[in-house]
Amino acid sequence: MRVLSGIQPTGEMHIGNYLGAAKQWVEIQEKHESLFMVADLHALTVSQNPKNLRKAILNKVIELLSVGLTPEKCTIFIQSHVKEHAELAWIFNTITPLADLQRMTQYKEKSKKHKKNINAGLLTYPVLMAADILLYQTDIVPVGKDQQQHVELTRDIARRFNLNFGTAFKIPKTILAKSGAKIMSLQDPKKKMSKSDNPKTYIGLFEEPKMIRKKIMAAVTDRGKQIIYNPQKKPGISNLLTIYSLFSGKTIKSLEKDFQHEKGYAGFKKSLAELLISSLEPLRRKRKELLKREVYVREVLKQGKKKAELIAKSTTQDVKEKMGLI
């Protein structure tokens, strides 16, 4: 089975990204043929400083290598290095109804958020995502819940092309992380953790121990002192229990039992902070090492591009022939 997923080069990866995506990718590379890309073309839908973007793209590759993706087991590449992404996206634009794009939830949300920059890319973002996926004859797409609608559109585009021009694409399936797909903000536990928010709201994957302790101790909890899981009535402590469970491997029920005699949240928070520090230390150490090895990182990308191009060119050639392009 072939798997493809991507991540934008915007901001440092946080524990929500790790638990909901990257950790899952590390497991997937052991079982399936896997391609993971840094989606730099998608990042252009928001205004970017060229110098900062260039640095962010390389940093994101380093992050992926730091969390455990290895070029011996998967293909790591940069989206814009393979020109067929943009080429296939244009072809898909010509067969995708405008109404399908206008009903996309993310387009509506981002249009409200970026009122001064409602560019065509915001609207056609899902078409490029469809090209990303279908270009590699992908069987499985690991995504967050917020991207499910885009994958459904991808499936529709594949079916439409296959029906009108002849079978060229597999119909991909989605997989969601069984747990941890939605880690909530430390300051507003009813809102998803996001790196675009105040830094106090998330734990960066490579943060210093001092900052991890500070953020966890300041995390919003709830009325009362009981450490019990109840997302509706106690969203703050429920979010922290979820994080603890996913990093420790313990069930939430067993954690409730372990901390049932605590007379407040302080002891639980201290324990969670130490768990995060010890769990993230190997990743932080690996990243520090890779920051000094740019030649190696660029070689990984060079090889990744070669592998990705082989599949991408084959698919694009087939599509062109079926559409009557010379």
ABEGO torsion letter per residue (X at the ends): XBBBBBBBABEBBBAAAAAAAAAAAAAAAAABBBBBBBBAAAAAABBBBAAAAAAAAAAAAAAAAAAGBBAAABBBBBAAABAAAAAAAAAAAAABBAAAAAABAAAAAAAAABAABBBAAAAAAAAAAAAAAAAAGBABBBBBAAAAAAAAAAAAAAAAAAAAAEBABBBBBBBBBABGABBBBAABAABBBBAABBAAABBBAABBAAAAAAAAAABBBBBEABBBBBAAABAAAAAAAAAAAAAAGBBAAAAAAAAAABAEAAAAAAAAAAAAAAAAAAAAAAAAAAAABAAAAAAAAAAAAAAAAAAAAAAAAAAAAAAGBX
